[in-house]
Amino acid sequence: MLEIRALAKWYPGPVHALRGTSLDVPTGMFGLLGPNGAGKTTFMRILAGLLEPSAGHIILDGDDITGHPERLWPRLGYLPQYFGFYPHLTGHAMLRHMLQLKGVSHPGGIDALVEALLERVNLGAAAQRPVRSFSGGMRQRLGIAQAIAGDPRLIIVDEPTAGLDPEERLRFYRLLAELAESRIVLLSTHIVDDVAVLCPRFAVLHQGTILASTTPSAARDALAGAMFEGEVGRNALEAISARFHVTESYLVEGRHRLRVHAPDGVVPDGFHGVQAKLDDAYLLLTQSRHPSLRGVA
């Protein structure tokens, strides 16, 4: 169990990046969902021991590691949002270099470990290719290979699927799900689908504050019977948007369609009830338009 208690970070100004964040993260996949600028990267960097908190405590399996990140590092795998590689090195050479920097050893030798890790992330066939030739997904998998070296107890991944094409994203989902079977994997993202696909539990971070810690199904269930969808004329868009909380506006064959939140069930003609999506709950929550979702468990 990873326990975060009243974690805060502020800068002169004052600027509050985190405002007394508390969270319990069990073994398995846990999502930290929030818009860009919500404080997610600050949160992750503090957990990884790269940034000192202004207040609060971090406890991993009963060990308070606040102020002692060196006690965490042997048990940590970390893939930051922006991971630098030497583009001229091969995948094998790059991973070997990173493992040497981390001080990771292996009874069969470092090269045997590199080969095993590359195979695990499905990069064995690309081991001798220069990193500059790797796709975005391949680079992310190389980053995960260094993160899982040493069999860490806690893996932190920050915005790992941003910029990946659908095929690479699906491949990365499968890899993360496998890793979460026996350890804590904390996934920070602004992509709702990442959480919907991977995370049995998640928390929403907004403006440095945890708004809710819940499950995807509970968040959807909280909106049961309150979501509606319908086609509208262009001239009616503004009026409906002023009257209802719109969670999605899109075009189908050139026609405008809206998803709206209407807990009283009173909607414009032609609208019909639809099943709530996690996107609906997330948008209503971060827009402060559905207070009952806050803290839902």
Secondary structure, DSSP 8 states (H G I E B T S, - for coil): -EEEEEEEEEETTTEEEEEEEEEEE-SEEEEEE--TTSSHHHHHHHHTTSS--SEEEEEETTEE-TT-GGGTGGGEEEE-SS----TTSBHHHHHHHHHHHHT---TT-HHHHHHHHHHHTT-GGGTTSBGGG--HHHHHHHHHHHHHTT--SEEEEESTTTT--HHHHHHHHHHHHHHTTSSEEEEEES-HHHHHHH-SEEEEEETTEEEEEE-HHHHHHTTTT-EEEEEE-GGGHHHHHHHSEEEEEEEETTEEEEEEE-TT----TT-EE----HHHHHHHHHTT--GGGTT--
